[in-house]
Amino acid sequence: MSETYTDTELKTILRQVKSVAVVGISPNPSRPSYFVGRYLGLKGFKMIPVNPGHAGKTLFGQTIMGSLSEIEAQVDMVDIFRKSDAVPAIVDEALEKFPNLKCIWMQIGVEHAEAAAKARARGITVIQNRCPKIEYQRLFGELRMGGFNTGIISSKL
């Protein structure tokens, strides 16, 4: 059951978010989570890496946290790079830790209807089975520069 989102919805959340906790990030440069975390940081998002297996190491100038509970700063979005069955515990921790959370974003292949409903009931935007890096590139013209048809008509080059 894949959900659909309008380009306006996706663009709005990507514009509102300033800080992102990437749960399940890998320090291995061949992993998708590495690319996404690096990209978000390069685009000006405050990227906070979270992975208990690599806690205490440094990635992109940031200390990798063992859990969301260890993060001292406010987080606007939690980006989940974990299997779908891990989502409920991550969502619960995020809801408890970050009172001003704007978005729970689940990566491609990651969905959990009950956890999504719980977050939405608290007024939080939930995106499932999408990648913020891909959506950012698509919606803000970067893929178009590479010759991809994004389906977005614009007079900007």
N, C-alpha and C positions, 0 to 999 in steps of 0.2 A: 504494500500500500504506500505508494510514493505520493507525497504532497506536492502541490504546485504553489509557487510564489510569484507575485508580479515583480517585474523589474523595479518598479517604484518601491515596493516593500524592501527588496534586497538593498537597493541603493540607499534608502533611508537609514537602515540599520548600519550599513558600512560607513555612512557619514557621521552617525551619532556616536559610534564606538570609538573610544580613545585608548583603552587598555584591554588586552586579551590574554587570558591564561590558556595556554595550549597544553591540554592534558593528554599525555601519551607521546609527547615530543621525543624524538630520537636525536642523539648527537651524531648519528651515522649519516653522512652527507648523501647517501644514496636512498634514504627513506623519504617518502612524501611529507611526513610531519616536519622533517628538517627544512625542506624547501618552503613549506607554508610558514613556519615560524620565522625563518630568515626573511622571507618576502614581506610579511606583516611588519617586522621591525624596520625594514628598509623603506616602507611606505609611511612611516611615522607613527605607527601604533606602538604603544608601550607593550612589548611582548614579554610575558612571564612564562618561562618553561616549567612544566610540571611532569615529573616522572620519578616514581619512588625508586626505580632501579638505577637511576643516575643522580639521585639527590646529592647536593653538595658540589657537584661538578659545575664548570662554567660553560655556558653556551651563548654565543653572540653577546658576550659581555655581561650576561645575567647568570646568577646562581640558579641552578635547577632545583626547584622545590620538590619535596617528597609528596606533598598533597596540597589541595586548595587551602586547607586550614592553616598552613604555614605562611601564606601570603599576607603581608601586613598592609599593603596598599589596596585601595578599592579597585575592583575589576568590573569592567562594563560587559565583557563577553567571555564566556567559557567555550572554547573550541575543543571538541572531543574527538580524539584519535584513539578510541578504544572500541572493543567489540560491543555490540548492542546490549549484551547482558550486563555489562559494567555501567551502563548509563544511569540506572536509578540511583545508585549510591553516589555517583558524581553529581547528579542533579540535586540530591538531598543536601550534600555538603555545600554546593554552591548557593543554594537557597538559604542555608543557615548562615553562611559566612559573609555573603555580600548583599546587604539590604537594598542597594541601588543597582543591582544587576539588570542589564537591559536585554541580554540575549544569551540563549543557550544555542550553540551551533554544533550540529553533529555532522561529521565528515561523510564523504561518499561511502555508502554501504552501511552507515550507522543510523538506526532508527529505533525508537522506543515510544510507542503510543501513550502508555500510562505515565511515563516520566515527563513526556511533552505536555500532556494534559495538566499534570501537577504544576509545572512551571507556568503554563499559560493561565491557570487559575490565579496565579500570583501577579498577573499582568506582565509577564516576561515574554518577549518574542522568542519563538522557537523555530529554528530552521533545521530540517533533517535531510540527510542524504545529498548534501551539497558541500562545496569547498569554497571558503571565503576568498582564497587566492584566485581561483578560476572566475568566480563571480565578480571580483574586483576588476580583474583584467578585462573581462567581457563588458562590464557596465561602464567602465571609465576609459574605454578606447584602446587599451594596450593590445588586446588580441587582434584588433582591426589593423594595427600597425604591422603585425606579422602576417597579414594576408588572410586572416580567418574571417568568415562571414559570421558576425555576431548576431545578426537579425536586428541590429539597432541602427536606425538611420540618423545620421548627424552631418552637419556641415563642417564639423571640426575634422582636421586631419590628424 
